[in-house]
């Protein structure tokens, strides 16, 4: 019995050591609420924290990311969409509890629905044609999100049967839906522009996180035409700091909603871990400096 009690206490200690600790302070900074996250180093923890703040439609004005061995300390200066500090205690409590319990997903009820993942060639009228096909196949679209970039499109569509209101599970019917949508999404007969459709097997993945993954898998960043040039407002430089084993990425661009989320998603998809970083915004401009290393070598 004594040994069992000892093991129980040891398990509790391990859980406490591996649970992110969140401290929220409204007194340190006059213009923003400080959210500090201390956590053991792990794949995707930074992304999860940024994802929670982004889903609440909060603006990250500054951030400091630091890693010491196998421990992280992330500090975020956040405001609401109007630039005010966070005073709603329910929001503050939600941030604290969500990060500490490792939050996943957006507030969408996906039980009882069929989720389709689609990538293909973007063009005028595409969305209208896709929904016309689904309507013709007696599918009720409950929710959908679609991104376009460099002439490519990625989409997540949640369906149910119009007649019964149940998820669509019949494999033959699903194959028919996928085939019809693939015909709509296909561009030229170029293999690189071929459409892909499938039923999502991971219903817990955050929708916008999954759209990032679909775009990355589609390699949309390689499909820029000669006429498409990067905005002069975006400056990205990469330097190799070989003696420290880091790559240093500098980004200067116009600030916007979800900018940090998009940057961290992209780096995570490329299997880079952010060891150290500073993020600063001033008026409508943002400047990010990230020290990176390959994540697959870090978390073994």
C-alpha positions, 0 to 999 in steps of 0.5 A: 500500500505504501508503494502504491501511494508513493507511485500515485504521488510520483504520477501526480508530480509528473503530470504537474511537471508536464502541464503548462503553467499560465499566469495572466497579469493586467498590472505590468503593462498599461496597454496590454494584458500579459499572458505568460506560459511556462511549459516543458518543451514539446512539439506544437505547444507554442502553436496551441497557445497561439491558436487559443489566443487567435480563436478568441479574436485577440490581437498579439501586440508583442511576444517573446519566445524562449527555450532553455534546454527542455523548458519553454517560456512564452510571453504574449502581450494581447489586447481585444480587437479594439486594442483594449486590455482584457478585463472579462474574467470569464475570458481570462479564465478560459485562456488559463484553463484552455492552455493548461489542459492542451486545447484542440479544435475550433468551436464547431460540433463535428459529431454526426457530420461527414468531413471532406478535405479538398484541394484543387485549382482555383477559378471564378465560380468554383465555390458555386459549382461545388455547392451545386454538385453537393446539392444535386447529390442531396448533401446538406452543407453544415459548415465550410471553410475555403482558402485560396493562394497562388491559384490553388484552393484548399477546403474543409466541408462538413456534410450530412444527408439532406433527407435523414440529417445523418452523416454520410457513411455509405462508401459508394455514395462518398466515392461518387461525391468525391468523384464529382467534386474532383471533376469540378476542382481539376484544372488543366490536365497538368499533373501538378494541378490535379485535384485531391478529395478525401474524407477527413479521418482526424475530426479533432484537428483545428480547421484552420490548422488543417487548411495550413497542412492541406496547402503545404501538402499541395505545395502551393508555395511552388505554384506562383506564376511569373506574373505574381510577385511578392508584395513589396511590403513583405520582407523575409530573410534567412541566415544560417548561424552554423556555430549555434545550429540555428537558422535566423528568420527575419520577417517584416510585413504589414500586421494583420489578424492571425499573422503569428498563427500563420507563421507558427503553422508554416514553421511547424509544417516545415518541421522547424521548432522555434527556440527563441523569437521576438515579435513586435508590432507598431501601428500597422507593421509587424517585425518577427525574428525567429531562431529555428532548429529542426524539430524532429531532432529536438523531441526524440 
